[in-house]
């Protein structure tokens, strides 16, 4: 985490205390600085992965900013008496940065999801933001021996914003490993946001988001996420058990 960003430590992971508007302002500054920046939009599942895997924890700690993209993180920080300002959703950050980039002439690159889906996502982006400069896109179904080719494609496109939507176990570590080689001012992992942009997935209704039930909506729509979602009650129990030590 950059030292000038106020943060709350949760199990050693520094979550930004900036609200959505402040976060956007800071990310705009990062883009203008032209220094490779990694934005992690973290949830309880990622935090638990960091606690289980020292390498994943080290990756998180090397990120320039970690935003609380998960109702569980917001709840946990409030529960231990060190609240973040609010949930800062990655999909909303993505849209706001593209909107601002449309005005400032920034170039956008989309990397991730399936081949047919990323094409639709790119078309939807241009439809929604007609003045946006789409520098390029490609699917996320490539293996490690293709990394160099993908990096070179992105470097040739020279985007200002790179949104990566791959599996959580691959997405952030890949960005961390190659952010310097990519040379992109701002790289952010966006998970399933590219699928939502393409219309393949729908985001939860506003009332469910307000009630912090977005996780339940996604589980109902994607039952295969059940095993992954089991981490959420484990996280809640751990925070309640460790409350005094986390203050």
Buried (B, 14 or more C-beta within 10 A) or exposed (E): BEEEBEBBEBBEBBBBBBBBEBBBEBBBEBBEEEEBBBBBBBBBBBBBBBBEBEEBBEBBBEBBBBBBBBBBBBBBBEBBEBBBBBBBBBBBBBBBBBBBBBEEEBBBBBBBBBEEBBBBBBBBBBEEBEEBBBBBBBBBEBEEEEBEEBBEBBEEBEBBBBBBBBEBEBBBBBBBEBBEBBBBBBBBBBBBBBBBBBEBBEBBEEEBBEEBBBBBBBBEEEEEBEEEBEBBEEBBEBBEEEEEEBE
